């Protein structure tokens, strides 16, 4: 006779003796006679089906499995399914209860980005859901991710559509809390290309570098998809003696000699200075652009 015991299995990561394990914990019904538990560990295959890794029969209210890079690898989504039965009546099994899927590896938040060519910085957080082992007492106690950009819509040799605040990020070990065992952050900005070339799609790739550990060396996290919305570009002009047209189309003339602040952003460090000299007007004073400085 199958009954539900509300075992509520949950998977959490642990670091034991310098090796990465997943621990399946479940409730222990106190009002019942002594129970035994069958814990079946499984992972999602590439086709989306669950395949069993191994199973464990135990008297304890927990079970461990090692993330060793062989039968259980980084990038796997792992489940544990628990069934209980009285020690003296193994045929009287409870209903099997399955945990939520636990993704072992590197995660990004958000998993994808939709940004625009407006100069705004967008924070991208990266974290590890599994502990980072420290093989020795040196500087190797971290995971370094090399970041790169692949533009799916651009031709070869064209500049990228997005810019990152860092080319590498370091994940330093920390106590595991709320599925994060190490975290770092960077910013992503759309490149303003001054061209109306439509929306574009890029991918941010992360690859662990300098790792001797098979667990990390053979692993590449999922790419982050970044969609960049094209925005129209404003233009301003200063030409001939000099006639000036502003971003909003206002027109005026500036015949004076001197150095002037032509354009300045109020939100970021960007400005343009222009120098005007007398360029020999016969009938009236005429000034022409002779130099420009931009920051």
HELIX and SHEET records of a PDB file:
HELIX    1   1 UNK A  214  UNK A  217  1                                   4    
SHEET    1   A 3 UNK A  10  UNK A  16  0                                        
SHEET    2   A 3 UNK A  19  UNK A  25 -1                                        
SHEET    3   A 3 UNK A  62  UNK A  66 -1                                        
SHEET    1   B 4 UNK A  50  UNK A  58  0                                        
SHEET    2   B 4 UNK A  35  UNK A  44 -1                                        
SHEET    3   B 4 UNK A  77  UNK A  86 -1                                        
SHEET    4   B 4 UNK A  89  UNK A  93 -1                                        
SHEET    1   C 4 UNK A  50  UNK A  58  0                                        
SHEET    2   C 4 UNK A  35  UNK A  44 -1                                        
SHEET    3   C 4 UNK A  77  UNK A  86 -1                                        
SHEET    4   C 4 UNK A  97  UNK A  98 -1                                        
SHEET    1   D 4 UNK A  50  UNK A  58  0                                        
SHEET    2   D 4 UNK A  35  UNK A  44 -1                                        
SHEET    3   D 4 UNK A  77  UNK A  86 -1                                        
SHEET    4   D 4 UNK A 102  UNK A 103 -1                                        
SHEET    1   E 4 UNK A 106  UNK A 109  0                                        
SHEET    2   E 4 UNK A 122  UNK A 128 -1                                        
SHEET    3   E 4 UNK A 182  UNK A 190 -1                                        
SHEET    4   E 4 UNK A 162  UNK A 164 -1                                        
SHEET    1   F 5 UNK A 112  UNK A 116  0                                        
SHEET    2   F 5 UNK A 224  UNK A 229  1                                        
SHEET    3   F 5 UNK A 200  UNK A 209 -1                                        
SHEET    4   F 5 UNK A 142  UNK A 151 -1                                        
SHEET    5   F 5 UNK A 168  UNK A 172 -1                                        
SHEET    1   G 3 UNK A 237  UNK A 239  0                                        
SHEET    2   G 3 UNK A 243  UNK A 245 -1                                        
SHEET    3   G 3 UNK A 251  UNK A 253 -1                                        
SHEET    1   H 3 UNK A 258  UNK A 264  0                                        
SHEET    2   H 3 UNK A 271  UNK A 278 -1                                        
SHEET    3   H 3 UNK A 287  UNK A 294 -1                                        
END                                                                             
